[in-house]
Amino acid sequence: MPIDRKLLKDLEKRRDTAMKGGGEEKQKKRRDKGLMTARERLVHLFDENTFQEFGMHAQHSCKSFGMEKRKMPGDGVVTGTGYIDGRPVAAFAHDFTVGGGALGRIHAKKVCDIMDYAIKAGIPIVGVNDSGGARIQEGVDSLSGYGKIFFRNVQCSGLIPQVAIIAGPCAGGAAYSPALTDFLIMTRKNASMFICGPQVIEAATGEKAKLEQFATADAHASVSGNIHLIAEDDAHAIELAQTLLSYLPENNIDDAPHHLTESLSLDPIDRFNKIIPADPKTAFDVHEVIDALVDEDTFFEIMPDFAANLVTGFARIDGVVVGIVANQPKVKAGCLDIDASDKGARFVRVCNIYSIPLVTLVDVPGFFPGLSQERNGIIRHGAKMLFGYAASTVPKITVIMRKAYGGAYLAMCSSDLGADLVFAWPTAEIAVMGADGAVNIVFGKQIKESDDPDATRKELREAYRDEFASPYQAAANALITDVIDPDHTRGAVSLGLRTLLSKRETRPPKKHGNIPL
């Protein structure tokens, strides 16, 4: 017997109500502001006709404060699965047109359910955050909902990729769920993220602060370092999420999504030698080295506006997905400071989770000196870099371009920290400290007493470089794999990556290490 047409019409009516969210008028207002609706965001995220919605007919269960009469389609959040470039992904998007996207018990359950599904299926999850926060009418149930989401964020961590998009307000406790994910993307306009707003800050501390100082994408990207990428609008945020996922596996067991080329780029590239200045003290842009090293237009920089003295990002080299970590001589001479150490260590650990080989480009004069650095814990923060590299079991290839001094040499993935291959250019200087500092400390008295102090200092500097800082001394002590012509760098790295793709390294069993946080 055919299904009763009334039932089908009722289903169609209910689906239509859910699709309209908080109403066509509210949806139009969002579009007029250049914003997408929750469903539009997910439709744009996924390949055409692949979005499968979960919990379309869910409703809140609050019976107080007049809520018992209030209809809230989907309870303010849209969840489901789909495909991105042919690969399965789970997602949720807050619906600001329904009660401001505020979180209540059923809303939280929908988010938790899709996260549980992603864990079971072993697929990435993308969350689009655009919410007024906790639903006050539901009291402790709202707080409980956040707690359950945070718990699942931690369960997902290290298991499946988590990407958060901040496309609207994200305040108070709501901000901690994105903070627990692997990557945060935030739109430059219409979005804000903070724990305490200006009024609360002023009431508690007397400080007057505008949202622009701490809550915007620009503030988070360049000052606090809370987000990884800035998007110009919703469409750009979705595009960035799609690109990011193209470098990540579906879960921690799968290999990274390599697109291996049939042949390797083993011929010399006449670019590297032209990039490095003749004067070792002259800065250069490490992006030029990266562009010459990786496949064309594949470098996808992560946190470009934060701690610019260290460059991090994903790329492909002859189709192999890699994580790039590079000192930037143009900023703070490429020194490692507190922020750069945090940025680098986190990126290294993400690459290790998802089996992405690491390529480290070194030109580091040391850890950044200064009273504020010491008082704010450069030892603890710098140790994160040491921990991150030493704990990583993925293929690790290091290229020492110029300076590699002291503890920073070790922190940039030396052979002692587990690098599988270490190549050095003839311009490399590997030593406890630079020639100037070493000569002044060791031979200061001799220089002062000489007939020509300047000539003596120059002679001693050259002798120090030849005897104590030469890459050939490191090679003689088997601390580096080879000294290579810079123009052969791409070939050496590409060949090394291919031979290391089958690397399997195990460590003594333990619950987890105790990284210096």
HELIX and SHEET records of a PDB file:
HELIX    1   1 ARG A    5  MET A   19  1                                  15    
HELIX    2   2 GLU A   24  ASP A   32  1                                   9    
HELIX    3   3 ALA A   38  LEU A   45  1                                   8    
HELIX    4   4 MET A   67  LYS A   69  5                                   3    
HELIX    5   5 PRO A   73  GLY A   76  5                                   4    
HELIX    6   6 GLY A   99  GLY A  101  5                                   3    
HELIX    7   7 ARG A  105  ALA A  121  1                                  17    
HELIX    8   8 ILE A  136  GLU A  138  5                                   3    
HELIX    9   9 VAL A  140  CYS A  156  1                                  17    
HELIX   10  10 GLY A  172  ALA A  175  5                                   4    
HELIX   11  11 TYR A  176  ALA A  179  1                                   4    
HELIX   12  12 PRO A  198  THR A  205  1                                   8    
HELIX   13  13 LEU A  211  PHE A  214  1                                   4    
HELIX   14  14 ALA A  217  ALA A  219  1                                   3    
HELIX   15  15 HIS A  220  SER A  224  3                                   5    
HELIX   16  16 ASP A  234  LEU A  245  1                                  12    
HELIX   17  17 PHE A  272  ILE A  275  1                                   4    
HELIX   18  18 VAL A  286  LEU A  293  1                                   8    
HELIX   19  19 LYS A  332  GLY A  334  5                                   3    
HELIX   20  20 ILE A  338  ILE A  353  1                                  16    
HELIX   21  21 LEU A  371  ARG A  375  1                                   5    
HELIX   22  22 ILE A  378  ALA A  391  1                                  14    
HELIX   23  23 GLY A  406  ALA A  411  1                                   6    
HELIX   24  24 SER A  415  LEU A  417  5                                   3    
HELIX   25  25 ALA A  435  GLU A  449  1                                  15    
HELIX   26  26 PRO A  453  TYR A  464  1                                  12    
HELIX   27  27 ARG A  465  ALA A  469  3                                   5    
HELIX   28  28 PRO A  471  ALA A  476  1                                   6    
HELIX   29  29 PRO A  486  HIS A  488  5                                   3    
HELIX   30  30 THR A  489  LEU A  500  1                                  12    
SHEET    1   A 7 GLN A  52  PHE A  54  0                                        
SHEET    2   A 7 VAL A  77  ILE A  84 -1                                        
SHEET    3   A 7 ARG A  87  HIS A  94 -1                                        
SHEET    4   A 7 ILE A 125  ASN A 129  1                                        
SHEET    5   A 7 GLN A 162  ILE A 166  1                                        
SHEET    6   A 7 PHE A 183  THR A 187  1                                        
SHEET    7   A 7 LEU A 229  ALA A 231  1                                        
SHEET    1   B 2 PRO A 169  ALA A 171  0                                        
SHEET    2   B 2 SER A 192  PHE A 194  1                                        
SHEET    1   C 7 PHE A 300  ILE A 302  0                                        
SHEET    2   C 7 LEU A 310  ILE A 317 -1                                        
SHEET    3   C 7 VAL A 320  ASN A 327 -1                                        
SHEET    4   C 7 LEU A 358  VAL A 364  1                                        
SHEET    5   C 7 LYS A 396  TYR A 405  1                                        
SHEET    6   C 7 LEU A 421  ALA A 424  1                                        
SHEET    7   C 7 ASP A 482  VAL A 483  1                                        
SHEET    1   D 6 PHE A 300  ILE A 302  0                                        
SHEET    2   D 6 LEU A 310  ILE A 317 -1                                        
SHEET    3   D 6 VAL A 320  ASN A 327 -1                                        
SHEET    4   D 6 LEU A 358  VAL A 364  1                                        
SHEET    5   D 6 LYS A 396  TYR A 405  1                                        
SHEET    6   D 6 GLU A 429  ALA A 431  1                                        
END                                                                             
